C-alpha cells in the first residue's frame, strides 16, 4: 500500500495562472514539506505578493525547480520574504532552478536577489530574463554569483548597455561552474561585447554564449575571432 501511495504522488505541480489566497499557499507549503517527491513547482502569474512568499518558503525544502515568472509581487518585498522563509526550512534547500522572469525587477531589487542566491546554495540555473536590472543591478550581483554553484545565468532583455561588458567579462572569468550565459536583447553593442570577450578568453567552463540582438555588427568579428583562437590554444 505504501509503495502504491508514493507512486500516486505527483512529481510536478503546475498551478500557473491561478489565484491563490495566503491560506491556500500555507496549505500548499505544509503539504510540500511532507512531500519529498514533488521536485517541480510552477506558480507563474499567480499574483503572489510578500505574504504568499513568506507562507510558501518553509515548504520548499525538497523542491528542485521553482517557476515564479510574472509575479510582480517579488519586487515589493517578495524576494526578501522568500529568502527569510526558506531559511526556516527544516531541511536544507535543494533548489537547482529558479525562474523569476517578467517580474518587474529593477536594479533596486538586486541586493534582494543576492539574498536569494545565498539561501539557495545548490542553485544551478538563475532565470532573470525580461526584467530591468540594468548594468548597475548586474554589477551588484557579481559577488554572490562568483561564489555560487550556478551553471546557467539568463539575463535576456535587462537593458544591459556597453558598460556591462567588462562586468560580465569579470563574471565569466571568475565563475568556475558557469556553462551558459544568455544576453539576448541587451544593447551591449560592439564595445560591450569586445570587453566581455576578454573574460571569455580565460573561462574554463563556458560552453554557450547567446548574443543575438545585442546591437553588434561585423565590427565585432575580430574580437570574436581572437577569443576563439585564444580558447583553442588553451
MARZAGU-528645 format. One line per 5 residues: number of its first residue (from 0); their letters; for each residue x, y, z of N, C-alpha, C. Coordinates in steps of 0.001 Angstrom, whole numbers. Layout:
% residues N
NUM	A	X,Y,Z,X,Y,Z,X,Y,Z; ...
This chain:
% residues 234
0	XXXXX	831,-1202,0,0,0,0,868,1254,0; 1935,1225,814,2800,2392,890,3436,2709,-450; 3891,1682,-1177,4509,1891,-2487,3508,2481,-3472; 2285,1979,-3444,1261,2492,-4357,940,3952,-4041; 903,4278,-2769,612,5651,-2360,1703,6600,-2823
5	XXXXX	2951,6200,-2639,4069,7020,-3059,4080,7229,-4567; 3732,6199,-5311,3713,6295,-6769,2652,7267,-7256; 1592,7450,-6458,492,8318,-6863,786,9799,-6608; 1814,10090,-5825,2147,11477,-5532,2751,12123,-6773; 2212,13253,-7237,2767,13902,-8431,4161,14439,-8166
10	XXXXX	5015,14339,-9185,6368,14870,-9060,6435,16308,-9566; 5479,16669,-10437,5409,18019,-10965,4051,18617,-10630; 4075,19833,-10119,2838,20502,-9744,2762,21854,-10438; 1798,21998,-11351,1646,23220,-12140,357,23922,-11727; 514,25074,-11085,-626,25879,-10651,-609,27255,-11306
15	XXXXX	55,27362,-12439,214,28653,-13100,-1122,29272,-13487; -1135,30611,-13505,-2309,31393,-13889,-3530,31113,-13017; -3274,30812,-11761,-4370,30641,-10811,-4253,31722,-9736; -5318,31972,-9034,-5300,32975,-7979,-5377,32246,-6639; -4304,32350,-5865,-4213,31641,-4602,-4253,32623,-3431
20	XXXXX	-5034,32308,-2416,-5033,33119,-1210,-3811,32746,-368; -3504,33569,616,-2395,33254,1513,-2663,31937,2230; -3910,31703,2593,-4297,30454,3253,-4039,29253,2325; -4349,29417,1041,-4092,28348,72,-2605,28004,29; -1766,29047,-1,-326,28837,-84,201,28208,1205
25	XXXXX	-358,28557,2339,37,27943,3601,-274,26451,3589; -1442,26103,3063,-1825,24695,2957,-894,23955,2006; -589,24591,868,331,24002,-112,1713,23806,494; 2194,24806,1205,3518,24735,1807,3624,23590,2798; 2596,23429,3619,2582,22338,4598,2596,20979,3907
30	XXXXX	1864,20873,2800,1837,19609,2049,3190,19329,1408; 3809,20358,848,5112,20190,208,6183,19769,1207; 6062,20281,2402,7056,19983,3434,7126,18487,3715; 6010,17803,3494,5952,16366,3752,5861,15557,2454; 6223,16183,1338,6143,15509,31,7482,15618,-696
35	XXXXX	8465,14848,-279,9805,14951,-884,9856,14550,-2347; 8785,13937,-2864,8796,13502,-4264,8413,14629,-5227; 7839,15718,-4713,7480,16848,-5574,8721,17716,-5764; 9272,17698,-6973,10508,18445,-7211,10309,19650,-8136; 9132,19770,-8773,8863,20832,-9749,7600,21572,-9341
40	XXXXX	7712,22900,-9148,6548,23700,-8752,6439,24931,-9643; 5302,25064,-10304,5052,26165,-11231,3939,27054,-10673; 4316,28282,-10315,3356,29276,-9819,3442,30550,-10658; 3621,30381,-11955,3745,31510,-12866,2436,32308,-12916; 2558,33631,-12833,1429,34555,-12953,272,34190,-12024
45	XXXXX	598,34087,-10751,-422,33774,-9748,-706,34965,-8821; -209,36150,-9192,-442,37370,-8400,4,37205,-6954; 1138,36579,-6749,1662,36359,-5408,2383,37609,-4912; 2267,37868,-3608,2977,39001,-3017,3805,38512,-1828; 4351,39439,-1061,5261,39087,31,4628,38120,1029
50	XXXXX	3341,38279,1288,2669,37394,2247,2630,35961,1740; 2374,35797,438,2359,34462,-164,3746,33815,-95; 4785,34607,-418,6139,34054,-434,6608,33683,963; 6186,34440,1960,6513,34105,3340,5880,32772,3721; 4649,32561,3267,3940,31313,3558,4532,30137,2782
55	XXXXX	5002,30400,1582,5500,29343,702,6886,28847,1095; 7742,29754,1528,9160,29453,1691,9483,28225,2505; 8794,28029,3617,9121,26924,4511,8854,25556,3887; 8042,25519,2826,7713,24235,2200,8559,23881,998; 9592,24687,738,10383,24497,-488,11627,23634,-297
60	XXXXX	11762,23010,856,12975,22261,1143,13321,21187,139; 12309,20532,-442,12559,19426,-1366,12435,19827,-2839; 11866,20987,-3115,11624,21421,-4499,12949,21745,-5191; 13117,21233,-6411,14351,21469,-7167,14173,22493,-8282; 12947,22655,-8778,12684,23625,-9837,11486,24477,-9438
65	XXXXX	11690,25796,-9389,10634,26711,-8959,10444,27804,-9992; 9222,27917,-10495,8898,28898,-11535,7938,29937,-10965; 8426,31175,-10880,7634,32268,-10307,7477,33436,-11275; 7740,33218,-12533,7677,34290,-13529,6319,34983,-13516; 6361,36299,-13768,5120,37049,-13889,4483,37436,-12574
70	XXXXX	5171,37208,-11463,4658,37629,-10156,5380,38917,-9742; 4777,40046,-10035,5440,41322,-9769,5556,41606,-8279; 4870,40821,-7452,4987,40979,-6008,6378,40671,-5490; 7202,40038,-6329,8576,39756,-5928,9368,41042,-5712; 8972,42113,-6411,9702,43382,-6276,9197,44213,-5116
75	XXXXX	8198,43751,-4428,7598,44509,-3327,7785,43767,-2010; 9007,43359,-1751,9315,42629,-516,9206,41132,-661; 8782,40670,-1834,8597,39234,-2036,9890,38442,-1972; 10949,38968,-2586,12238,38262,-2579,12775,38123,-1157; 12679,39194,-390,13151,39162,997,12348,38170,1821
80	XXXXX	11033,38169,1620,10165,37243,2357,10475,35797,1993; 10717,35552,703,11031,34204,243,12340,33718,873; 13381,34560,822,14677,34179,1374,14576,33916,2875; 13846,34770,3566,13693,34631,5013,12974,33341,5379; 11917,33030,4630,11131,31830,4930,11901,30557,4608
85	XXXXX	12682,30579,3527,13446,29386,3148,14457,29034,4233; 14977,30037,4905,15936,29786,5982,15321,28948,7096; 13988,28996,7199,13311,28263,8269,12994,26821,7895; 13337,26416,6665,13077,25034,6241,13784,24069,7189; 13086,23024,7572,13715,22061,8477,14736,21195,7747
90	XXXXX	14686,21193,6423,15725,20547,5625,16375,21632,4768; 17642,21459,4434,18312,22448,3606,17693,22520,2226; 17728,23687,1618,17129,23857,296,17827,23010,-751; 17029,22364,-1593,17546,21538,-2684,17356,22226,-4042; 16907,23474,-4037,16539,24141,-5285,17724,24270,-6234
95	XXXXX	17492,23875,-7500,18523,23940,-8531,18185,24942,-9629; 16894,25163,-9890,16462,26093,-10936,15451,27080,-10364; 15746,28377,-10532,14822,29419,-10091,14516,30334,-11266; 13238,30409,-11621,12811,31221,-12750,11973,32387,-12247; 12558,33598,-12335,11836,34808,-11921,11876,35833,-13059
100	XXXXX	11532,35362,-14260,11445,36235,-15422,10161,37068,-15355; 10184,38207,-16048,8988,39051,-16176,8369,39416,-14815; 9190,39727,-13838,8674,40072,-12508,8812,41552,-12181; 9223,42348,-13161,9351,43776,-12931,10520,44155,-12041; 11492,43252,-11902,12636,43518,-11030,13541,44576,-11643
105	XXXXX	14066,45467,-10810,14957,46535,-11261,16274,46449,-10490; 17159,47402,-10769,18441,47438,-10062,18258,47592,-8566; 17123,48133,-8140,16853,48309,-6716,16532,46982,-6023; 16279,45945,-6818,15979,44625,-6253,17202,43708,-6247; 18318,44168,-6782,19469,43291,-6956,20010,42756,-5627
110	XXXXX	20034,43564,-4584,20532,43090,-3296,19602,42042,-2689; 18316,42121,-3018,17376,41090,-2565,17595,39787,-3337; 17966,39905,-4610,18310,38710,-5391,19551,38049,-4789; 20489,38874,-4332,21691,38353,-3666,21298,37487,-2473; 20335,37941,-1678,19876,37158,-527,19354,35796,-955
115	XXXXX	18588,35794,-2040,18002,34548,-2538,19096,33592,-3017; 20067,34113,-3749,21165,33271,-4245,21920,32643,-3074; 22124,33390,-2017,22854,32872,-859,22070,31811,-101; 20747,31931,-112,19908,30948,582,19839,29643,-203; 19689,29748,-1524,19611,28553,-2365,21030,28134,-2764
120	XXXXX	21696,27448,-1866,23122,27165,-2019,23432,26159,-3128; 22422,25408,-3577,22639,24412,-4629,22133,24879,-5994; 21813,26159,-6092,21245,26709,-7319,22198,26546,-8503; 21647,26046,-9621,22436,25855,-10835,21976,26756,-11978; 20686,27083,-11998,20155,27936,-13057,19379,29108,-12482
125	XXXXX	19767,30332,-12876,19081,31537,-12394,18521,32293,-13590; 17188,32311,-13699,16494,32905,-14845,15961,34277,-14456; 16603,35314,-14982,16246,36697,-14651,15793,37489,-15876; 15501,36807,-16939,15180,37470,-18195,13962,38376,-18140; 13992,39409,-19008,12868,40340,-19187,12510,41087,-17914
130	XXXXX	13519,41403,-17111,13372,42354,-16025,14122,43624,-16442; 14418,44505,-15527,15151,45731,-15876,16260,45948,-14849; 17139,44966,-14732,18209,45066,-13746,19250,46108,-14133; 19416,46303,-15420,20401,47252,-15941,21817,46882,-15478; 22764,47639,-15968,24177,47356,-15702,24507,47433,-14211
135	XXXXX	24000,48457,-13545,24298,48627,-12119,23765,47451,-11303; 22582,46973,-11645,21997,45853,-10914,22816,44584,-11058; 23276,44306,-12280,24099,43116,-12505,25432,43246,-11776; 25976,44448,-11740,27233,44687,-11022,27076,44331,-9544; 25938,44642,-8965,25699,44334,-7557,25549,42835,-7304
140	XXXXX	25222,42085,-8339,25040,40635,-8203,26347,39855,-8292; 27380,40455,-8863,28570,39681,-9232,29217,38946,-8066; 29322,39586,-6907,29983,38943,-5771,29334,37634,-5374; 28002,37630,-5257,27301,36412,-4855,27299,35373,-5968; 27263,35819,-7215,27262,34870,-8333,28611,34171,-8446
145	XXXXX	29690,34905,-8260,31030,34327,-8372,31250,33238,-7326; 30690,33413,-6150,30882,32433,-5076,29812,31346,-5066; 28969,31287,-6097,27869,30330,-6140,28228,29095,-6974; 27284,28142,-7018,27447,26923,-7825,26717,27038,-9161; 26255,28218,-9513,25399,28426,-10685,26128,28085,-11982
150	XXXXX	25419,27358,-12861,25961,26952,-14164,25331,27719,-15315; 24148,28274,-15104,23456,28989,-16169,22837,30281,-15664; 23140,31408,-16333,22560,32704,-15987,21833,33250,-17205; 20593,33640,-17014,19736,34073,-18112,19340,35530,-17873; 19943,36435,-18645,19768,37877,-18449,19194,38567,-19676
155	XXXXX	18511,37840,-20513,17990,38444,-21728,17006,39568,-21403; 17072,40636,-22200,16125,41741,-22057,16210,42513,-20754; 17420,42784,-20243,17565,43513,-18986,18186,44896,-19153; 18212,45384,-20397,18727,46724,-20683,20177,46900,-20228; 21000,45891,-20494,22423,45974,-20191,23121,46693,-21336
160	XXXXX	23837,47773,-21023,24489,48553,-22070,25965,48185,-22203; 26704,48954,-22991,28100,48611,-23279,28969,48598,-22023; 28580,49376,-21005,29350,49396,-19758,29280,48066,-19008; 28296,47238,-19363,28158,45932,-18707,29191,44937,-19204; 29843,45230,-20327,30770,44286,-20927,31882,43842,-19999
165	XXXXX	32566,44791,-19396,33684,44447,-18509,33195,43734,-17249; 32003,44104,-16774,31425,43447,-15594,31117,41984,-15910; 30514,41759,-17071,30192,40397,-17482,31460,39587,-17741; 32487,40234,-18296,33751,39549,-18539,34372,39068,-17241; 34335,39900,-16217,34856,39518,-14904,34063,38358,-14332
170	XXXXX	32741,38430,-14505,31855,37380,-14005,32179,36044,-14670; 32291,36047,-15982,32576,34832,-16741,33923,34235,-16350; 34906,35097,-16223,36273,34668,-15918,36390,34048,-14532; 35551,34522,-13598,35697,34114,-12194,34644,33128,-11702; 33752,32669,-12597,32766,31662,-12200,33196,30312,-12744
175	XXXXX	33788,29459,-11928,34340,28186,-12407,33313,27196,-12917; 32037,27384,-12555,30997,26437,-12968,30119,26948,-14103; 30297,28202,-14508,29392,28805,-15483,29537,28159,-16865; 28423,27594,-17355,28414,26942,-18670,27576,27697,-19691; 26523,28376,-19229,25614,29048,-20155,25337,30477,-19697
180	XXXXX	25417,31412,-20656,25106,32813,-20372,24260,33359,-21511; 23050,33805,-21180,22109,34318,-22170,22017,35835,-22031; 22390,36546,-23089,22396,38011,-23079,21577,38603,-24217; 20728,37807,-24799,19878,38250,-25902,19083,39511,-25535; 18897,40386,-26533,18056,41586,-26367,18594,42567,-25325
185	XXXXX	19899,42756,-25319,20531,43789,-24492,21418,44654,-25389; 21369,45980,-25261,22152,46871,-26139,23634,46936,-25741; 24313,45825,-25798,25725,45771,-25419,26626,46467,-26435; 26227,46399,-27694,26977,46991,-28803,28371,46348,-28938; 29085,46739,-29962,30399,46144,-30239,31363,46285,-29065
190	XXXXX	31411,47479,-28477,32383,47735,-27416,32109,46884,-26175; 30835,46738,-25828,30483,45927,-24667,30812,44462,-24869; 30503,43951,-26057,30791,42546,-26352,32295,42307,-26386; 33043,43233,-26988,34505,43095,-27054,35111,43045,-25656; 34638,43912,-24754,35133,43907,-23377,34795,42585,-22681
195	XXXXX	33600,42085,-22904,33176,40841,-22275,34007,39657,-22761; 34354,39655,-24045,35104,38544,-24617,36493,38403,-24014; 37006,39482,-23430,38286,39379,-22740,38179,38400,-21570; 37023,38389,-20926,36789,37430,-19843,36523,36037,-20362; 35823,35958,-21503,35513,34656,-22107,36797,33914,-22465
200	XXXXX	37810,34652,-22887,39092,34039,-23265,39651,33157,-22153; 39412,33567,-20908,40038,32890,-19776,39098,31946,-19029; 37897,31774,-19554,36945,30871,-18916,37287,29415,-19250; 37223,28564,-18234,37488,27137,-18434,36199,26337,-18589; 35068,26993,-18367,33822,26231,-18310,32755,26657,-19321
205	XXXXX	32769,27920,-19787,31682,28427,-20615,31540,27650,-21922; 30304,27190,-22192,30020,26408,-23390,29033,27107,-24316; 28091,27862,-23741,27054,28513,-24536,27013,29990,-24194; 27102,30839,-25228,27026,32282,-25052,26070,32843,-26107; 24955,33405,-25654,23928,33908,-26565,24008,35430,-26636
210	XXXXX	24295,35935,-27850,24476,37368,-28060,23586,37918,-29171; 22548,37176,-29539,21693,37664,-30612,20910,38904,-30182; 20766,39824,-31119,20068,41086,-30899,20694,41901,-29761; 22016,42066,-29836,22715,42889,-28845,23329,44133,-29485; 22910,44440,-30702,23362,45664,-31356,24748,45586,-31956
215	XXXXX	25264,44378,-32161,26603,44250,-32742,26512,44178,-34268; 27628,44516,-34922,27706,44370,-36371,29011,43648,-36709; 29393,43666,-37982,30571,42899,-38375,31865,43445,-37765; 31786,44614,-37125,32961,45173,-36484,33429,44386,-35270; 32570,43504,-34747,32935,42724,-33563,33578,41390,-33930
220	XXXXX	33623,41073,-35225,34126,39769,-35664,35587,39550,-35264; 36398,40595,-35351,37808,40448,-34981,37952,40023,-33518; 37147,40634,-32651,37209,40291,-31231,36738,38860,-30994; 35696,38452,-31702,35186,37082,-31585,36240,36089,-32069; 36861,36399,-33205,37878,35510,-33773,39070,35364,-32832
225	XXXXX	39511,36474,-32261,40652,36434,-31338,40319,35605,-30096; 39081,35725,-29631,38631,34961,-28472,38632,33463,-28763; 38119,33099,-29952,38054,31693,-30324,39451,31094,-30478; 40337,31842,-31070,41722,31370,-31255,42384,31174,-29886; 42202,32130,-29003,42809,32054,-27673,42318,30830,-26909
230	XXXX	41012,30569,-26964,40459,29420,-26249,40915,28105,-26863; 41065,28088,-28176,41519,26874,-28851,42967,26528,-28483; 43730,27546,-28129,45142,27341,-27813,45361,27005,-26334; 44323,27117,-25541,44468,26849,-24111,44658,25353,-23848
